[in-house]
Amino acid sequence: MASVRFIFGTQTLHRELEHAIARYLGKDDAILFAACFDASGGVFEPLLEAEDAITSDSLHHASIIDGVRLCKAKRYRFANGDMSELEGH
């Protein structure tokens, strides 16, 4: 394969590997992502609704920031490592 999945498309090899990982983990299926940005962009939006909330550290990875922005959940950030601020949410 010459490129990432979103450019080259899903190939039989992708699905075979996902099925093998799912079987190994005892799950029905699995999804592989080439990068953390892909994973964050593909996970938060389908799983979280407007009535959900995400509380996260202000210094989390940029991929998480972008993924959270794509979903409808309420967003709360606390100062890095500040447990009192976290507990206030």
N, C-alpha and C positions, 0 to 999 in steps of 0.2 A: 504494500500500500504506500502511496506516495504522498498522502496528505492526511489532515485530520478529518474526522468523521463528518463534521458539518460542511466540509467542502467536498470530500470524496464520496460521501454517502455511507449509509449503513451497509456493510458487507456481511456475507454469511459468516465469516470468521469472527466478526464482532458478536453476533448472536450466539455462536457456538461457545465463545469464551464467557459471555454473560450467563448462559445456561449452566456451564460447568461451575462457575463461581456460585450461582444460586444453589445448585445441587450440593456443593461442598458446605455451604452455610445452612443447608436445610430449609431454604426459602423457595417460594414459587418462581421468582424471577429476580433479575438484577439489572442494573443500568450502569454502564461504565462511562465515565467522563474523562476527556483528555486533559483537562486542567481544572483547577479550583474555581476559576471564573465560570466555566461551563456548569459545574456542579451547583454553585451558589445561584446562578441564574435559572437553573432548571428545577430547583428544589423548593424554594420558599414560596413562589407564586402559586403552584398547584396545591400546596399543603395548607397554606394559611389564608384565612378569610378576614373580613373587616372586623369581626368580633374577637379575633386573636390578637395577641401582643407579643412583641419580641423585646427583650431587655438584653442589652449587650454592652460590653466594654467599649469605651470610646476609641481604643487603639486596635480594634479587631481588623482583620485583613480587608483590604479594599474590595475583594471579591464578595465578601459578606455584605459590605455596605451596598454595593450595586445590587446584589440579589434581594436584599431586604427592600430596597427602593422599588423593586418591580412588583412586590406584593401589596395587598391591601391592609395588612395587619398594622396595628398601632406600633410605633417605634419609640422605645425609651433607651437612652444611652446614659451611662454613668461614667464618671471620671476614672481613668485607668487605675485599677487596684483599690478604688475607694469603696470599701465595703459598707460604710455608713450611708453613702449616697445610694448604693445598690439596694440596701434594705429599705430606703425611703420610697422606692418604686413599688 
